Amino acid sequence: MSVLQGQLLNKYNLSGPRYTSYPTALQLGDIDPEVLVSKCREATAGSLSLYLHIPFCHSLCYYCGCNKVITRQVHKAEVYMGYLMREISEQSQAFTDKKVTQIHFGGGTPTYLSDEQFTRLMAHIRTAFRVSGKAEISVEVDPRQMALPRLQHLYELGFNRLSIGVQDFNPAVQQAVNRVQDESHIFALVTLARELGYASVSLDLIYGLPHQTPQSFAETIDKVLQIRPDRLSVFNYAHMPDKFAAQRRIDDSVLPDSAQRTAIFGTASELLTKQGYLCIGMDHFALRDDELAIAQEEGCLHRNFQGYTTQGECDLLGLGVSAISQINGLIVQNEKDLKTYYRAIDDAGSATAKGYELSDDDKVRAEVIKQLICHFRLSFQSIEQSFNIRFGDYFAEEMQRLKQMVADGLLDVSDKEIKVSQAGRALIRAICMQFDRYLPLSRQKAFSRII
């Protein structure tokens, strides 16, 4: 690592948002539930994306910062199913004219649900909503709790995309984060998914975990390349033990530092791109013929609470405990606590806890950040035409701040566009932060480290 790289690491080793939304969830506050109802009815988007949060997990992964409930009392999932189906029935009434083109099950561990529960839930969704016959239906999979025959059942229910949580193939890393899994079973899951006809298989990795080194992670990438998934996420581990109690079980002394993290991701990126993967946004890779890669090439890639998506024209309706919706310029989140979620459904039929209605300024900045974090470039003309502003005047202060980043080689600025350099891609969150008007007022400790 050169001196310049070391200086950049120290300079930009900041805490900041991942920008799955702008404004971020920190801006959510008290909101009248009727505002959501009216926004839903006034929404102009012709299609709808559903996110369903299943919070249950059989065991605790020490790195996890998700909203989850660790339990082996499977009857709790049946209770949750009843409330979730009630919420689905209630919320669907505002979307009778919308076609659902995307459904995603996240968590927690969505495959905590049994085959019979998935059958009932999917039938209920199709009764409540107009689900397109060509809808993308995806589920996050914990391979430790996923028997091979279940893939057939999910496929018959309409699931056509899988996201398999791997994190790392290294046994020492798995042991340190309490997620030991069978490597051969993961290979078998991917093989069977392809034989059945799943349209896309994605693997999820995390870098920055205990005991990881560039060499050890390169060995994990070599195994990934044997599987050759259609998509691959390579997330930067957010170590925030003050916020997530489970992370206190991780030994800080064996975590890679910022320089090591950068080297790990750099090695992974180099290996993947040499084998035909394209870098999609800040932490995703996809094969050239994958829909995400095509969307980025055509300039229509989007980003929301589910991550990168091809269906940015959709409104997003979140269902279940802690789920977040983005609908017609409104961001709302359900109750995070399970018992409070149940009480809210009993009392009102919905569980909206807090929200935020975007201002005109928010919408401009959201589009700027989205273009940068999805495409690593920004056309001034596109923003000017969409929002009837003069970019240089509107963002005069921000453009002044970017001059230092230009000098550091993170981006190039012309009279027509901002273009992020290869070095700047690893720091795209820091670049987007320059356009975030709320960040100086927010608690930076609420966010993870960029590097």
Secondary structure, DSSP 8 states (H G I E B T S, - for coil): --HHHHHHHHHH--B----SSSS-GGG-B---HHHHHHHHHH---SEEEEEEEE-EESS--TT--S--EE---THHHHHHHHHHHHHHHHHHGGGTT-EEEEEEEEES-GGGS-HHHHHHHHHHHHHHSEEEEEEEEEEEE-GGG--HHHHHHHHHTT--EEEEEEE---HHHHHHTT----HHHHHHHHHHHHHHT-SEEEEEEEES-TT--HHHHHHHHHHHHHH--SEEEEEE----TTT-GGGGGS-GGGS--HHHHHHHHHHHHHHHHHTTEEEETTTEEEETTSHHHHHHHTT--EEETTEEES-TTSEEEEESTT-EEEETTEEEEE-SSHHHHHHHHHHHS--EEEEEE--HHHHHHHHHHHHHHHHSEEEHHHHHHHHT--HHHHTHHHHHHHHHHHHTTSEEE-SSEEEE-HHHHTTHHHHHHTT-SSGGGS-GGGS-B--
